[in-house]
């Protein structure tokens, strides 16, 4: 069977497996030929049909378990680099993103890590190990949700776990790079542009840097976690949607909690945990919604694409391969015709002696 074809479960006939690596970035940003309202409708229907709200709940649970190991790795890295400014940048980012109750939990965790006794190298090793365990579960849930969105089969057990661990550490690297840019960027800019440090640190530049790194990290998730044939796009429509919507969510959620929220009265000491779970749940929903956007556009672009030169060459190679005859199809050469049958019957009648009466 050709490697670019697979049997359908109903008819058993060979159908080509979509190779979304052939879809260009321009085709993605043209929404695959879909109108905006068609894209929105298909995304909403697909999100509900694939039960991605359930995957969002899994994301929130495992992300909560991964918070402590991630902070351990980040804080120990900042201390070993001898830069308290990185830790201050992490605290400032968390304060801008999270509601006050949830930020208090993060700040207490960081303070405990900074005052912890014992070698930081040992603590960081434990953080790296536990981050691999808990972070792996996050992207296993995300990968399963995106596989449902693409109607793609699951990878083998070992491969999907290796991919999940790799994506976890890759995103940690992207996050620490963003923290480093926000921390050391003003100093570098001050050397080349004296007196311009304040403008570099304004809210607009911070927002743009955060959006850029969010979109890049999310693009890695959308390209690596599904088992469909995808290529990495630095700024795919789904990644840009997630980056912009998530940054907007952080502002809106903080305002909502400060204005209308009564979580402290309702949950007491657990208010911070509840708010953190709600925030991570909405984060997971936006992440999977971005993946659903990409899957809808990929399907439409694959359906409406025009075959190019590479496609023609691949098709010629596919046709040139020897294929086995399906068992349910019988070649006409193997079936004797009626004239042959009649001739055979006549021959048998002439040669065989008649039975004695």
Secondary structure, 3 states (H helix, E strand, C coil): CCCCEEECCCCCCEEECCEHHHCCHHHHHCHHHCCHHHHHHHHHHHHHHCCHHHHHHHHHHHHHHHHHHHHHHHHHHHHHCCCHHHHHHHHHHHHHHCCHHHHHHHHHHHHHHHCCCCCHHHHHHHHHHHHHHHHHHHHHHHHHHHHHHHCCCCCCHHHHHHHHHHHHHHHHHHHHHHHHHHHHHHHHHHHHCCCCHHHHCCHHHHHHHHHHHHHHHHHHHHHHCCCCECCCCCCCHHHHHHHHHHHHHHHHHHHHHHHCCCHHHHHHHHHHHHHHHHHHHHHHHHHHHHHHHHHHHHHHHHHHCCCCHHHHHHHHHHHHCCCCCCCCCCCHHHCCCHHHHHHHHHHHHHHCCCCCC
